[in-house]
Amino acid sequence: MSYTPLILKILLSFTISSIVLYRYGNWFRHRISVTLTVLLAWFCSFLIIFALPLDIISTVYRQQNHTEIDLRDNSTVENHNEPWSNLPERVFINLWRTVYWSTQFLTWLIMPMMQSYIKAGDFTVKGKLKSALVDNAIYYGSYLLICGILLIYLALKPGIDLDWNKLKAIASSASNTWGLFLLVLLLGYSLVEAPRNFWNNANASLKLTQYYFKAAKLSTDKCEAEETVDDVLECLHAISMGIRPGHYLYDPLETILQKVPIELRERMNRRQMSEEGRHDSPTEKSLIRLHRQTIKSLQVLQRTETQWNVLLGKIFECEDTLKNQISRDRRFKTTFQKETSWFTEYFYTPVVEWYWKCLISPWCWRFIAIVTGVMSVAIVWSEVTFFSVSPPLSIFAVIVNAAKASYDYFMIEVLSTLIILYLSFCAYSTVLKIKLLNLYYLAPHHQTNEHSLIFSGMMFSRLTPALCLNFLGLIHMDSHVIHSQTNETSYTQIMGHMDVIGIISHGFNVYFPMAVLVFCLATYFSLGSRFLSLLGFHQFVGDEEMTTDLVEEGRELVTREKRKRQRAEDSSNRRKEFQERLPTNGRARLNDLNDTGRYTQAFERSRIRDSYNLDTYNGTTYTSEDGDRYPSGEDIDDRFGASTGFGRNSHNPDTRFSDGYQSETKRVGAPPPRGIFDDV
């Protein structure tokens, strides 16, 4: 007996959680309370996934041990080595009890309150807490109403005495019911869509068409976000004209201004406010409402710009791949220059990159698609048949039973880990792809906001217990599924079983697998996308006229963006070349003033050519009176940098933000307060 496997699982879960949180979150700018809470939620979810196979192995060993002890003829009993990962039952009981109640407390109480607290527009801790309570009143009230109806139903039902243990069982059953029904929706979509996406990744032409379609839709969302920010800035500017230093609402106004990026704030101050646009004297409630609108609009704008830049990067890479596939040079050439590093210089050379992206990568995607497709078919078949115990029809139950018979504990652990990881990938990746939940977006490069991080932690905590209970049913390790008295896992003793609330439990064994199969068939034939397209929610569906129009619109938008970036890159390269030829450090002496004038005139002519259609590039941001109102590309760091904490390099703020907008008595260009309580 050794605790080493469990310790390794704990360290692995913590390491993965920390790496993922560092990639998507921003440890240096987000609130400490949010970072720690999300880290704990992710850690508990990953720990359940990685530690459950150990519990399964220990349970199988105890079952076989008890079976051998019951045999009276000792000569027929064979001595088998104890598995290396076998642990006492009390270890898992204590582990699951701690993890389960920690995740339930986080996902049903702490995280919803934390989400509401973050988006509240009040300026004090008391006000934010009050707004968070009001915001969650309907949320908690609906659950209390359902729980009250169930308790009344159980109290009036004869033969049932409610005590604390039964109340806990009812609470676990209610939580499992919610998770199982959500799991049906997610798995019904992702078990088909995941292999399909992997297969489509091998077809660069089809993938590029889908990207163009997404670009057209995302551009609309981006324009709406920009218009919303414009409206908020106009209202904020009108209110700021009536509040001067010394006013009792001046400090709350400064708090709002700290949330506005410096570039947007300067553009707001340059506006000419008409008499009609001037507001009456504002109140504290109006400022609270404006503060909430400012936070929400900037978050939406930041999210859409992040999605836009990520999508453009994928499109440019896909276009480069298509061009290089027909190239005979066999050296990968990119449209835009990439930053070089020691890895790209010595290992990932252009030749290696060409062979990887043009030859090896498509075959790898096809292989992954085939493997995941086989796993999806096996999972769907097992979901439909896992209630059949004699004979067992579930593929995973048959494999586990065969491994039990041969005492192959390693096979059980490997199979359990792979299947649970694939189920988790399908469920969690789907949550972030559903258009209805597009408000919550996990963006890499530290671009995910706090609201989305908390939402992901909530979904992980709610789905993981139900997902693992479903897996135990697939391998016939849930006693309530096989209807047999046997040594059950410590996990089901604490988490409950794959049951639902008694009112809707009748027929669940039939409707649950049927629902999974129905959703999979609907996803395979794209029935959901076609239905949403008929309702006006444009989806990528074959060669429909609307789909074709959006693809063409997206191609035009990308072409325009590419030309803009190419002009900016050419201008930057010419500026560097000019500076290298004519250094201006005070020590260099110019031997030929005529050459200097000629170089300067040529450089100015190049700038004039680049400024066609009023688009200019000053090395930092695009500026245009009639063109794009917001910069794009790498300029998102400048707009969402130190002043908001959204920038990709916001952990190392640019010194340009140290001297921003200055009021008469208080500087508002500094970063907002960072800590447990913001704006306080």
C-alpha positions as CSV (number, residue, x, y, z in Angstrom):
1,M,0.0,0.0,0.0
2,S,1.4,3.3,-1.1
3,Y,0.0,6.9,-1.1
4,T,2.3,7.8,-3.9
5,P,-0.3,7.4,-6.7
6,L,-2.8,9.6,-5.0
7,I,-0.1,12.3,-4.2
8,L,0.9,12.2,-7.9
9,K,-2.7,12.7,-9.0
10,I,-3.1,15.6,-6.6
11,L,0.1,17.3,-7.9
12,L,-1.0,16.6,-11.5
13,S,-4.4,18.1,-11.0
14,F,-2.9,21.2,-9.4
15,T,-0.3,21.6,-12.1
16,I,-2.9,21.4,-14.9
17,S,-5.2,23.8,-13.2
18,S,-2.5,26.3,-12.6
19,I,-1.2,26.1,-16.2
20,V,-4.7,26.5,-17.7
21,L,-5.6,29.3,-15.4
22,Y,-2.3,31.1,-16.2
23,R,-3.0,30.7,-20.0
24,Y,-6.5,32.0,-19.9
25,G,-6.6,34.3,-16.8
26,N,-4.4,37.1,-15.7
27,W,-2.8,36.4,-12.3
28,F,-1.3,39.8,-12.1
29,R,-4.4,41.9,-12.8
30,H,-7.5,39.9,-11.7
31,R,-8.7,40.0,-8.1
32,I,-6.9,37.6,-5.8
33,S,-10.2,36.2,-4.6
34,V,-11.4,35.4,-8.1
35,T,-8.1,33.8,-9.0
36,L,-8.0,31.6,-5.9
37,T,-11.7,30.6,-6.2
38,V,-11.4,29.6,-9.9
39,L,-8.2,27.7,-9.2
40,L,-9.8,25.8,-6.4
41,A,-12.9,24.9,-8.5
42,W,-10.7,23.7,-11.4
43,F,-8.4,21.8,-9.1
44,C,-11.3,20.0,-7.5
45,S,-12.8,19.1,-10.9
46,F,-9.5,17.8,-12.3
47,L,-8.8,15.9,-9.0
48,I,-12.2,14.0,-9.4
49,I,-11.3,13.1,-12.9
50,F,-7.8,11.8,-12.2
51,A,-8.5,10.2,-8.7
52,L,-11.6,8.3,-9.6
53,P,-9.7,5.5,-11.4
54,L,-7.8,4.9,-8.2
55,D,-11.1,4.5,-6.3
56,I,-12.3,2.1,-9.0
57,I,-9.2,-0.1,-8.7
58,S,-9.4,-0.2,-4.9
59,T,-13.1,-1.1,-5.1
60,V,-12.4,-3.9,-7.7
61,Y,-9.7,-5.3,-5.4
62,R,-12.0,-5.3,-2.4
63,Q,-14.8,-7.0,-4.4
64,Q,-12.4,-9.8,-5.5
65,N,-11.0,-10.1,-2.0
66,H,-14.4,-10.6,-0.5
67,T,-15.3,-13.1,-3.2
68,E,-12.2,-15.2,-2.5
69,I,-12.8,-15.1,1.3
70,D,-16.3,-16.4,0.8
71,L,-15.0,-19.5,-1.0
72,R,-14.8,-22.3,1.4
73,D,-12.4,-24.4,-0.6
74,N,-9.1,-22.6,0.0
75,S,-7.4,-24.7,-2.6
76,T,-9.4,-23.0,-5.4
77,V,-8.4,-19.5,-4.2
78,E,-5.4,-18.0,-6.0
79,N,-3.2,-15.4,-4.4
80,H,-3.0,-12.2,-6.4
81,N,-0.8,-9.3,-5.8
82,E,-2.3,-6.2,-4.3
83,P,-2.4,-3.4,-6.9
84,W,0.2,-0.7,-6.3
85,S,-2.5,2.0,-6.2
86,N,-4.7,0.3,-3.7
87,L,-5.7,2.6,-0.8
88,P,-7.9,2.2,2.3
89,E,-11.6,3.0,1.8
90,R,-11.5,5.7,4.4
91,V,-9.0,7.7,2.4
92,F,-11.3,8.0,-0.5
93,I,-14.3,8.6,1.7
94,N,-12.6,11.6,3.3
95,L,-11.3,12.8,-0.1
96,W,-14.6,12.7,-1.8
97,R,-16.5,14.3,1.1
98,T,-14.0,17.2,1.1
99,V,-14.0,17.7,-2.6
100,Y,-17.8,17.3,-3.1
101,W,-19.0,19.7,-0.5
102,S,-16.3,22.2,-1.4
103,T,-17.4,22.2,-5.1
104,Q,-21.1,22.4,-4.1
105,F,-20.4,25.3,-1.8
106,L,-18.5,27.1,-4.5
107,T,-20.8,26.5,-7.4
108,W,-24.1,27.2,-5.7
109,L,-23.3,29.9,-3.3
110,I,-19.9,31.6,-3.6
111,M,-19.4,31.9,-7.4
112,P,-22.9,33.2,-8.3
113,M,-22.5,35.9,-5.7
114,M,-19.0,36.7,-6.9
115,Q,-20.2,37.1,-10.5
116,S,-22.9,39.5,-9.4
117,Y,-20.4,41.4,-7.2
118,I,-18.0,41.9,-10.1
119,K,-20.5,43.4,-12.5
120,A,-22.2,45.5,-9.8
121,G,-21.9,49.3,-10.4
122,D,-22.0,50.4,-6.8
123,F,-19.0,52.2,-5.3
124,T,-18.9,50.6,-1.8
125,V,-18.6,47.0,-0.5
126,K,-22.0,47.3,1.1
127,G,-23.6,48.5,-2.1
128,K,-22.0,45.8,-4.2
129,L,-23.1,43.1,-1.8
130,K,-26.6,44.4,-1.8
131,S,-26.7,44.5,-5.6
132,A,-25.3,41.0,-5.7
133,L,-28.0,39.7,-3.3
134,V,-30.7,41.4,-5.4
135,D,-29.3,40.0,-8.6
136,N,-29.3,36.5,-7.2
137,A,-32.7,36.7,-5.6
138,I,-34.5,35.3,-8.6
139,Y,-31.8,32.7,-9.1
140,Y,-31.9,31.4,-5.5
141,G,-35.7,31.9,-5.2
142,S,-36.4,29.6,-8.1
143,Y,-34.3,26.8,-6.5
144,L,-35.9,27.4,-3.1
145,L,-39.3,27.1,-4.7
146,I,-38.5,23.8,-6.4
147,C,-36.9,22.5,-3.2
148,G,-40.0,23.6,-1.2
149,I,-42.4,21.8,-3.6
150,L,-40.3,18.6,-3.4
151,L,-40.1,18.7,0.4
152,I,-43.9,19.2,0.6
153,Y,-44.4,16.3,-1.8
154,L,-42.1,14.0,0.2
155,A,-43.6,15.1,3.6
156,L,-47.1,14.3,2.4
157,K,-46.1,11.0,0.9
158,P,-46.8,8.2,3.5
159,G,-44.0,6.0,4.8
160,I,-41.3,8.6,4.4
161,D,-39.7,10.3,7.4
162,L,-37.4,13.2,6.6
163,D,-34.2,13.4,8.5
164,W,-30.8,15.1,7.9
165,N,-29.4,12.1,5.9
166,K,-32.4,11.9,3.7
167,L,-32.3,15.7,3.1
168,K,-28.7,15.4,2.0
169,A,-29.6,12.5,-0.3
170,I,-32.4,14.6,-1.8
171,A,-29.9,17.5,-2.3
172,S,-27.4,15.3,-4.0
173,S,-30.1,13.7,-6.2
174,A,-31.3,17.2,-7.2
175,S,-27.8,18.3,-8.1
176,N,-27.2,15.1,-10.0
177,T,-30.5,15.5,-11.9
178,W,-29.5,19.0,-13.1
179,G,-26.0,17.8,-14.1
180,L,-27.3,14.7,-15.9
181,F,-29.9,16.5,-18.0
182,L,-27.3,19.1,-19.0
183,L,-24.8,16.4,-19.7
184,V,-27.3,14.8,-22.2
185,L,-27.4,18.0,-24.2
186,L,-23.7,18.5,-24.2
187,L,-22.7,14.9,-25.1
188,G,-25.5,14.7,-27.7
189,Y,-23.8,17.6,-29.5
190,S,-20.1,17.0,-28.8
191,L,-19.8,13.3,-29.4
192,V,-20.6,14.0,-33.1
193,E,-19.2,17.4,-33.5
194,A,-15.8,16.7,-32.0
195,P,-14.7,14.0,-34.5
196,R,-16.3,16.1,-37.3
197,N,-14.2,19.2,-36.3
198,F,-11.1,17.1,-36.1
199,W,-11.8,15.7,-39.6
200,N,-12.5,19.2,-41.0
201,N,-9.2,20.5,-39.6
202,A,-7.5,18.3,-42.2
203,N,-9.3,20.2,-45.0
204,A,-7.8,23.7,-45.0
205,S,-10.2,24.9,-47.8
206,L,-13.3,24.0,-45.9
207,K,-11.9,25.3,-42.7
208,L,-11.1,28.6,-44.3
209,T,-14.7,28.9,-45.6
210,Q,-16.0,28.4,-42.1
211,Y,-13.7,31.0,-40.8
212,Y,-14.9,33.5,-43.4
213,F,-18.5,32.8,-42.2
214,K,-17.5,33.3,-38.6
215,A,-15.7,36.6,-39.5
216,A,-18.8,38.1,-41.1
217,K,-20.9,37.2,-38.0
218,L,-18.3,38.4,-35.5
219,S,-17.8,41.6,-37.4
220,T,-21.5,42.4,-36.8
221,D,-21.1,41.7,-33.1
222,K,-18.0,43.9,-33.0
223,C,-19.7,46.8,-34.6
224,E,-22.6,46.5,-32.1
225,A,-20.2,46.5,-29.2
226,E,-18.4,49.6,-30.6
227,E,-21.7,51.4,-30.9
228,T,-22.7,50.5,-27.4
229,V,-19.4,51.8,-26.1
230,D,-19.9,55.0,-28.0
231,D,-23.3,55.5,-26.4
232,V,-21.9,54.9,-23.0
233,L,-19.0,57.3,-23.6
234,E,-21.3,60.0,-24.8
235,C,-23.5,59.7,-21.7
236,L,-20.4,59.6,-19.5
237,H,-19.0,62.8,-21.2
238,A,-22.3,64.6,-20.7
239,I,-22.4,63.7,-17.0
240,S,-18.8,64.7,-16.6
241,M,-19.5,68.2,-17.9
242,G,-21.8,68.8,-14.9
243,I,-19.6,67.3,-12.2
244,R,-16.5,69.3,-11.2
245,P,-14.0,68.9,-8.4
246,G,-15.7,69.5,-5.1
247,H,-19.0,67.9,-6.2
248,Y,-20.2,65.1,-3.9
249,L,-20.3,62.7,-6.9
250,Y,-16.9,63.6,-8.2
251,D,-15.1,60.6,-6.6
252,P,-17.6,58.1,-8.0
253,L,-17.2,59.7,-11.4
254,E,-13.4,59.3,-11.2
255,T,-13.9,55.6,-10.3
256,I,-15.9,55.2,-13.6
257,L,-13.3,57.1,-15.6
258,Q,-10.6,54.8,-14.3
259,K,-12.3,51.9,-16.0
260,V,-12.2,53.6,-19.4
261,P,-9.0,53.0,-21.5
262,I,-6.9,56.1,-22.0
263,E,-7.4,56.2,-25.8
264,L,-11.2,56.1,-25.5
265,R,-11.1,58.6,-22.7
266,E,-9.1,61.1,-24.8
267,R,-11.4,60.6,-27.7
268,M,-14.4,61.2,-25.4
269,N,-12.8,64.5,-24.1
270,R,-12.3,65.8,-27.7
271,R,-16.0,65.6,-28.5
272,Q,-18.1,68.7,-28.8
273,M,-21.1,68.4,-26.6
274,S,-24.3,70.2,-27.8
275,E,-26.7,71.8,-25.4
276,E,-29.3,69.1,-26.2
277,G,-26.8,66.4,-25.1
278,R,-26.2,67.9,-21.7
279,H,-27.9,66.0,-18.9
280,D,-29.5,67.3,-15.8
281,S,-27.7,67.0,-12.6
282,P,-27.0,63.2,-12.1
283,T,-27.9,61.2,-9.0
284,E,-26.0,58.4,-7.3
285,K,-28.4,55.8,-8.8
286,S,-27.8,57.1,-12.3
287,L,-24.0,56.9,-11.8
288,I,-24.3,53.3,-10.4
289,R,-26.3,52.4,-13.5
290,L,-23.8,54.1,-15.8
291,H,-20.9,52.3,-14.0
292,R,-22.5,48.9,-14.5
293,Q,-23.1,49.8,-18.2
294,T,-19.5,50.9,-18.6
295,I,-18.1,47.7,-17.1
296,K,-20.4,45.5,-19.3
297,S,-19.9,47.4,-22.5
298,L,-16.1,47.4,-22.2
299,Q,-16.0,43.7,-21.3
300,V,-18.1,42.9,-24.4
301,L,-15.9,45.1,-26.6
302,Q,-12.8,43.5,-25.3
303,R,-14.2,40.0,-25.8
304,T,-15.3,40.7,-29.4
305,E,-12.0,42.3,-30.3
306,T,-10.1,39.3,-28.8
307,Q,-12.2,36.9,-30.7
308,W,-11.7,39.0,-33.9
309,N,-7.9,39.0,-33.5
310,V,-7.8,35.3,-32.7
311,L,-10.0,34.5,-35.7
312,L,-7.9,36.7,-38.0
313,G,-4.8,34.8,-36.9
314,K,-6.4,31.5,-37.8
315,I,-7.5,32.8,-41.2
316,F,-4.1,34.2,-42.1
317,E,-2.5,30.9,-41.1
318,C,-5.1,28.9,-43.1
319,E,-4.6,31.0,-46.2
320,D,-0.8,30.6,-45.9
321,T,-1.2,26.9,-45.6
322,L,-3.3,26.7,-48.8
323,K,-0.8,28.8,-50.7
324,N,2.2,26.7,-49.6
325,Q,0.4,23.4,-50.4
326,I,0.8,24.2,-54.1
327,S,4.3,25.5,-53.7
328,R,7.3,23.5,-55.0
329,D,9.8,25.3,-52.9
330,R,8.8,23.3,-49.8
331,R,9.7,26.2,-47.6
332,F,6.8,27.6,-45.6
333,K,6.3,31.3,-46.5
334,T,4.0,33.5,-44.4
335,T,2.2,36.7,-45.3
336,F,3.3,38.5,-42.2
337,Q,6.6,38.3,-40.5
338,K,6.8,36.2,-37.3
339,E,8.9,36.7,-34.2
340,T,11.9,34.5,-34.3
341,S,13.1,32.5,-31.4
342,W,15.8,29.9,-30.7
343,F,13.1,27.2,-31.4
344,T,12.1,28.5,-34.8
345,E,15.7,29.2,-35.7
346,Y,17.2,25.8,-35.0
347,F,14.3,23.3,-34.9
348,Y,11.0,24.6,-36.4
349,T,12.6,26.0,-39.6
350,P,10.5,26.9,-42.7
351,V,11.3,23.5,-44.2
352,V,10.1,21.7,-41.1
353,E,7.1,23.9,-40.9
354,W,6.1,23.2,-44.5
355,Y,6.3,19.4,-44.0
356,W,4.3,19.6,-40.7
357,K,1.5,21.9,-41.9
358,C,1.2,20.7,-45.5
359,L,1.8,16.9,-45.2
360,I,1.9,15.6,-41.6
361,S,-0.7,17.7,-39.9
362,P,-3.6,16.7,-42.2
363,W,-3.0,13.1,-41.6
364,C,-2.7,13.6,-37.9
365,W,-6.0,15.3,-37.8
366,R,-7.6,12.5,-39.8
367,F,-6.1,9.9,-37.4
368,I,-7.4,11.8,-34.4
369,A,-10.8,12.1,-36.0
370,I,-11.0,8.3,-36.6
371,V,-9.9,7.5,-33.0
372,T,-12.3,10.0,-31.5
373,G,-15.1,8.8,-33.8
374,V,-14.6,5.2,-32.7
375,M,-14.7,6.4,-29.0
376,S,-17.9,8.4,-29.7
377,V,-19.6,5.4,-31.3
378,A,-18.6,3.2,-28.3
379,I,-19.8,5.8,-25.8
380,V,-23.2,6.2,-27.6
381,W,-23.7,2.5,-27.8
382,S,-22.8,2.1,-24.1
383,E,-25.1,4.9,-23.1
384,V,-28.0,3.2,-24.9
385,T,-27.3,-0.2,-23.5
386,F,-25.7,0.3,-20.1
387,F,-28.9,-0.6,-18.3
388,S,-28.7,-4.1,-19.7
389,V,-26.8,-6.0,-17.0
390,S,-27.4,-9.6,-18.0
391,P,-26.0,-10.0,-20.6
392,P,-23.8,-6.8,-20.4
393,L,-24.1,-4.9,-23.6
394,S,-22.0,-1.9,-22.7
395,I,-18.7,-2.1,-24.4
396,F,-16.8,-0.5,-21.5
397,A,-18.6,-2.8,-19.0
398,V,-17.5,-5.9,-21.0
399,I,-13.8,-4.6,-21.1
400,V,-13.8,-3.9,-17.4
401,N,-15.3,-7.3,-16.6
402,A,-12.6,-9.0,-18.7
403,A,-9.9,-7.0,-16.9
404,K,-11.4,-8.0,-13.6
405,A,-11.3,-11.7,-14.5
406,S,-7.6,-11.4,-15.4
407,Y,-6.8,-9.1,-12.5
408,D,-5.4,-6.5,-14.9
409,Y,-5.7,-3.4,-12.8
410,F,-3.5,-1.4,-15.1
411,M,-6.0,-1.8,-18.0
412,I,-8.8,-0.7,-15.8
413,E,-7.0,2.5,-14.8
414,V,-5.9,3.3,-18.3
415,L,-9.4,2.7,-19.7
416,S,-11.1,4.7,-17.0
417,T,-8.7,7.7,-17.4
418,L,-9.0,7.9,-21.2
419,I,-12.8,7.6,-21.3
420,I,-13.3,10.2,-18.5
421,L,-10.9,12.6,-20.1
422,Y,-12.6,12.3,-23.5
423,L,-16.0,12.8,-21.9
424,S,-14.7,15.8,-20.0
425,F,-13.2,17.3,-23.2
426,C,-16.5,16.9,-25.1
427,A,-18.6,18.4,-22.3
428,Y,-16.4,21.3,-21.4
429,S,-15.5,22.3,-24.9
430,T,-19.2,22.4,-25.9
431,V,-20.1,24.8,-23.1
432,L,-17.8,27.4,-24.7
433,K,-19.0,26.9,-28.2
434,I,-22.8,27.3,-27.7
435,K,-23.9,30.6,-29.2
436,L,-26.3,31.2,-26.3
437,L,-23.3,31.1,-23.9
438,N,-21.1,33.2,-26.2
439,L,-21.0,35.9,-23.5
440,Y,-18.6,33.6,-21.6
441,Y,-15.5,33.2,-23.7
442,L,-12.2,31.6,-22.6
443,A,-9.6,33.5,-24.7
444,P,-5.9,32.6,-24.5
445,H,-3.0,35.0,-23.9
446,H,-4.5,36.2,-20.6
447,Q,-7.5,37.7,-22.4
448,T,-10.3,36.0,-20.4
449,N,-12.2,38.3,-18.1
450,E,-13.2,37.5,-14.6
451,H,-16.8,36.9,-15.4
452,S,-16.0,34.1,-17.9
453,L,-13.4,32.5,-15.6
454,I,-16.0,32.2,-12.8
455,F,-18.6,30.8,-15.2
456,S,-16.2,28.1,-16.3
457,G,-15.4,27.2,-12.7
458,M,-19.1,26.9,-12.0
459,M,-19.7,24.6,-15.0
460,F,-16.7,22.4,-14.2
461,S,-18.0,22.0,-10.6
462,R,-21.5,21.2,-11.6
463,L,-20.8,18.8,-14.5
464,T,-17.9,16.8,-13.2
465,P,-19.8,14.8,-10.5
466,A,-22.6,13.9,-12.9
467,L,-20.2,13.0,-15.6
468,C,-18.2,10.6,-13.4
469,L,-21.5,9.0,-12.1
470,N,-22.5,8.5,-15.7
471,F,-19.1,6.8,-16.4
472,L,-19.6,4.5,-13.4
473,G,-22.9,3.5,-14.8
474,L,-21.3,2.7,-18.2
475,I,-18.8,0.3,-16.6
476,H,-21.4,-1.2,-14.2
477,M,-19.8,0.1,-11.0
478,D,-23.0,1.8,-9.8
479,S,-25.1,-0.6,-7.6
480,H,-28.3,1.3,-8.4
481,V,-27.7,0.6,-12.1
482,I,-26.9,-3.2,-11.9
483,H,-29.4,-3.6,-9.0
484,S,-27.0,-5.8,-7.1
485,Q,-25.7,-5.6,-3.5
486,T,-22.0,-5.3,-3.9
487,N,-19.1,-3.3,-2.6
488,E,-19.6,0.1,-4.3
489,T,-17.1,2.8,-4.8
490,S,-16.4,5.4,-2.2
491,Y,-17.4,8.0,-4.8
492,T,-21.0,6.8,-5.1
493,Q,-21.2,6.6,-1.3
494,I,-20.6,10.3,-1.1
495,M,-21.7,11.7,-4.4
496,G,-24.9,9.6,-4.6
497,H,-25.9,7.4,-7.5
498,M,-27.0,7.9,-11.1
499,D,-30.6,8.5,-9.9
500,V,-32.9,11.4,-10.4
501,I,-35.6,12.9,-8.2
502,G,-38.4,10.4,-7.5
503,I,-41.0,12.4,-9.3
504,I,-39.3,12.1,-12.6
505,S,-37.3,8.8,-12.0
506,H,-39.9,6.5,-13.6
507,G,-38.9,5.9,-17.2
508,F,-35.6,7.6,-16.8
509,N,-33.8,4.4,-17.8
510,V,-35.5,4.6,-21.1
511,Y,-35.6,8.3,-21.9
512,F,-32.0,9.1,-20.8
513,P,-30.3,6.9,-23.5
514,M,-32.9,7.7,-26.0
515,A,-32.2,11.4,-25.5
516,V,-28.5,11.0,-26.1
517,L,-29.1,9.1,-29.3
518,V,-31.7,11.6,-30.5
519,F,-29.4,14.6,-29.9
520,C,-26.5,12.8,-31.7
521,L,-28.6,12.1,-34.7
522,A,-29.9,15.7,-34.8
523,T,-26.3,16.9,-34.6
524,Y,-25.1,14.5,-37.3
525,F,-27.8,15.8,-39.8
526,S,-27.3,19.4,-38.6
527,L,-31.0,19.7,-37.7
528,G,-30.3,22.2,-34.9
529,S,-28.3,24.5,-37.2
530,R,-31.0,24.3,-39.9
531,F,-33.7,25.1,-37.4
532,L,-31.8,28.1,-36.0
533,S,-31.1,29.3,-39.5
534,L,-34.8,29.3,-40.3
535,L,-35.4,31.4,-37.2
536,G,-33.0,34.0,-38.3
537,F,-29.9,32.9,-36.3
538,H,-27.5,32.4,-39.2
539,Q,-25.6,29.1,-39.1
540,F,-23.0,27.5,-41.4
541,V,-25.3,25.2,-43.4
542,G,-24.0,23.8,-46.7
543,D,-24.5,25.9,-49.8
544,E,-27.5,28.0,-48.6
545,E,-27.8,31.4,-50.1
546,M,-27.4,33.2,-46.8
547,T,-24.3,31.1,-45.9
548,T,-22.7,31.9,-49.3
549,D,-23.4,35.6,-48.8
550,L,-21.9,35.7,-45.4
551,V,-18.8,33.8,-46.6
552,E,-18.2,36.4,-49.3
553,E,-18.7,39.2,-46.8
554,G,-16.2,37.6,-44.5
555,R,-13.7,37.2,-47.3
556,E,-14.0,40.9,-48.1
557,L,-13.6,41.9,-44.5
558,V,-10.5,39.8,-44.1
559,T,-9.0,41.1,-47.4
560,R,-9.5,44.7,-46.2
561,E,-7.9,43.9,-42.8
562,K,-5.0,42.2,-44.5
563,R,-4.3,45.2,-46.7
564,K,-4.4,47.4,-43.7
565,R,-1.9,45.3,-41.8
566,Q,0.4,45.0,-44.8
567,R,0.5,48.8,-45.2
568,A,1.2,49.1,-41.5
569,E,4.0,46.5,-41.7
570,D,5.5,48.1,-44.8
571,S,5.4,51.5,-43.1
572,S,7.1,50.2,-40.0
573,N,9.8,48.4,-42.0
574,R,10.6,51.6,-44.0
575,R,10.7,53.6,-40.7
576,K,13.2,51.1,-39.3
577,E,15.3,51.2,-42.4
578,F,15.3,55.0,-42.4
579,Q,16.3,55.1,-38.7
580,E,19.1,52.6,-39.3
581,R,20.5,54.7,-42.2
582,L,20.1,58.0,-40.4
583,P,20.5,57.5,-36.6
584,T,19.4,60.4,-34.5
585,N,21.3,59.8,-31.3
586,G,23.2,63.1,-31.4
587,R,26.6,61.6,-32.2
588,A,26.2,60.6,-35.8
589,R,27.2,63.2,-38.3
590,L,25.6,63.5,-41.7
591,N,28.1,63.9,-44.5
592,D,25.6,64.6,-47.2
593,L,22.7,66.9,-46.4
594,N,21.3,66.4,-49.9
595,D,21.0,62.6,-49.3
596,T,19.4,63.4,-46.0
597,G,16.8,65.5,-47.7
598,R,16.2,62.9,-50.4
599,Y,15.7,60.1,-47.8
600,T,13.4,62.3,-45.9
601,Q,11.3,63.2,-48.9
602,A,11.1,59.6,-50.0
603,F,10.0,58.6,-46.5
604,E,7.3,61.3,-46.4
605,R,6.1,60.2,-49.8
606,S,5.8,56.6,-48.6
607,R,3.8,57.9,-45.6
608,I,1.5,59.8,-47.9
609,R,0.9,56.6,-50.0
610,D,0.2,54.7,-46.8
611,S,-2.3,57.3,-45.7
612,Y,-4.7,56.6,-48.6
613,N,-8.3,56.6,-47.4
614,L,-7.3,58.5,-44.3
615,D,-5.8,55.4,-42.7
616,T,-2.5,56.2,-41.0
617,Y,-0.3,54.3,-38.7
618,N,1.8,56.0,-36.1
619,G,3.6,53.0,-34.7
620,T,1.0,52.4,-32.0
621,T,-2.6,52.7,-33.2
622,Y,-4.6,53.3,-36.2
623,T,-6.4,56.7,-36.5
624,S,-9.1,57.6,-38.8
625,E,-11.8,60.2,-38.9
626,D,-14.2,58.3,-41.2
627,G,-12.8,54.8,-41.1
628,D,-12.5,52.3,-38.2
629,R,-13.1,53.9,-34.9
630,Y,-11.2,51.3,-33.0
631,P,-7.7,49.9,-33.6
632,S,-7.3,46.2,-34.2
633,G,-4.5,43.7,-34.2
634,E,-1.8,44.1,-31.6
635,D,-3.3,47.5,-30.6
636,I,-5.7,45.7,-28.2
637,D,-2.8,45.8,-25.7
638,D,-2.7,49.6,-25.9
639,R,-6.4,50.0,-25.5
640,F,-7.0,47.4,-22.9
641,G,-3.7,47.7,-21.0
642,A,-2.8,49.1,-17.7
643,S,-6.0,51.1,-17.3
644,T,-8.3,48.0,-17.4
645,G,-6.1,45.0,-16.9
646,F,-7.2,43.4,-20.1
647,G,-4.0,43.6,-22.1
648,R,-2.0,40.6,-23.1
649,N,1.1,42.1,-21.5
650,S,-0.8,43.8,-18.7
651,H,1.4,42.2,-16.1
652,N,4.1,44.5,-17.3
653,P,2.3,47.7,-17.9
654,D,3.6,50.1,-20.5
655,T,5.0,53.3,-19.1
656,R,3.0,55.3,-21.6
657,F,0.0,54.8,-19.3
658,S,1.7,56.4,-16.3
659,D,0.9,59.9,-17.6
660,G,-2.6,59.8,-18.9
661,Y,-5.7,61.9,-18.3
662,Q,-5.1,64.2,-15.4
663,S,-7.9,65.8,-13.5
664,E,-7.5,69.0,-11.4
665,T,-7.2,67.2,-8.1
666,K,-6.9,63.5,-8.8
667,R,-5.1,61.5,-11.4
668,V,-7.4,59.0,-13.1
669,G,-4.9,57.5,-15.6
670,A,-3.5,55.1,-13.0
671,P,-4.6,51.4,-13.0
672,P,-7.8,50.7,-10.9
673,P,-7.4,49.3,-7.5
674,R,-6.5,45.6,-7.4
675,G,-7.5,43.4,-4.6
676,I,-10.4,41.6,-3.0
677,F,-12.7,44.6,-3.0
678,D,-12.5,46.7,-6.2
679,D,-13.4,50.4,-6.3
680,V,-13.2,50.5,-2.5
